[in-house]
Each structure stands twice: as structure tokens, then as C-alpha cells.
Amino acid sequence: MSEPRNAIKLENGDTLTDESAEVARIWVTDGAGSSVWIDAAVLEDPTVFGYLMGDTIRHAARAYAQAWDLDEDEALQRIVDGTFSELRDQIGDLDTIEEGKLN
């Protein structure tokens, strides 16, 4: 399957090598929810995955601040609020495609 036209372009970013591994891929479809793939085999300890998510949220706050002319701290707080809300309220059901593999 080829990458959809809306895929994030990776050129001009960090150099990926044979030692690099994709851990997660997240897509959203307008009006249809999200699609999330996670390769849990890449990081054995779920705590390390949590560190990665924390780093991802910090990068996201900067990206939102730059793209939407927001204060970075405000963007970070809004992302954290949304994350906690989703985890606390468990909004929506999760459908698992492959147990223990890509999800």
C-alpha cells in the first residue's frame, strides 16, 4: 500500500538508519475517528513508551504553537487536558486488529 497523500513528509528531518524503528502511527479521518498502530515489540517496557508519549506531546505543543500562533505552554496544557480527559473518561471503544502485535 502506498502512503496516502496526506502522510507527513519525512525529508529534511532526522536521519533514519537501520537502527531506527517506527513505534506508532496515528491517523484521523474526518468524522470517522482515529486509526492507531503500535508495534509494542519495539519497546519492551511500557514505561519507556510513556516517556516517548511525553516527548511526543512536548513536540506537539511546539508544533501547535507555531502552526496556530498559540502560546506553547497553553498548547501543552490543552493537549495534556485532552489526554487526561480521554484516559479518565475512556471515550469510545477500542477495536483491536491484531492482539499483541500491531494495534
SVG drawing of the C-alpha trace seen along z (x, -y; Angstrom):
<svg xmlns="http://www.w3.org/2000/svg" viewBox="-18 -34 39 45">
<polyline fill="none" stroke="black" stroke-width="0.4" points="0.0,0.0 1.4,-3.4 1.3,-6.3 -1.8,-8.4 -1.4,-11.9 -1.8,-13.4 1.1,-11.5 3.6,-13.6 6.7,-14.1 9.9,-12.8 12.5,-14.6 14.6,-17.3 14.1,-15.6 16.3,-13.4 18.3,-10.8 16.7,-7.4 19.0,-4.4 18.8,-0.6 18.8,-1.2 15.6,-3.3 12.2,-1.7 8.7,-3.1 6.8,-2.7 3.5,-4.3 1.4,-5.6 -1.7,-7.7 -4.3,-8.8 -7.6,-10.7 -10.4,-10.5 -12.8,-13.5 -16.0,-12.4 -14.8,-8.8 -12.4,-8.8 -8.8,-7.6 -6.7,-4.7 -3.7,-3.9 -1.0,-1.3 1.5,-0.5 4.4,2.0 4.8,2.9 7.7,5.2 10.0,2.1 9.9,1.0 9.7,3.8 9.0,1.6 5.6,-0.2 7.2,-2.9 9.6,-3.8 6.6,-4.1 5.2,-6.6 8.4,-8.6 8.1,-8.6 4.5,-9.8 5.6,-12.6 8.3,-13.7 5.7,-13.5 3.3,-15.7 6.0,-18.3 6.8,-18.3 3.1,-18.6 2.7,-21.6 5.5,-23.4 4.0,-22.4 0.6,-23.6 2.1,-26.9 3.9,-27.5 1.1,-26.4 -1.8,-28.2 0.0,-31.1 -0.6,-29.8 1.4,-30.2 3.4,-26.9 2.5,-26.5 -1.2,-26.9 -0.9,-24.4 0.8,-22.0 -1.8,-22.4 -4.7,-21.9 -3.0,-18.7 -2.5,-17.4 -6.1,-18.2 -7.4,-16.3 -5.1,-13.4 -6.2,-13.1 -9.9,-13.6 -9.6,-10.7 -7.9,-8.4 -10.2,-9.3 -13.5,-9.1 -12.5,-6.3 -14.3,-8.0 -15.1,-5.5 -14.5,-1.8 -11.2,-0.3 -11.1,2.2 -8.0,4.4 -6.9,5.6 -4.1,8.0 -3.8,8.9 -0.3,8.3 1.1,7.1 0.2,4.1 -2.8,2.4"/>
</svg>
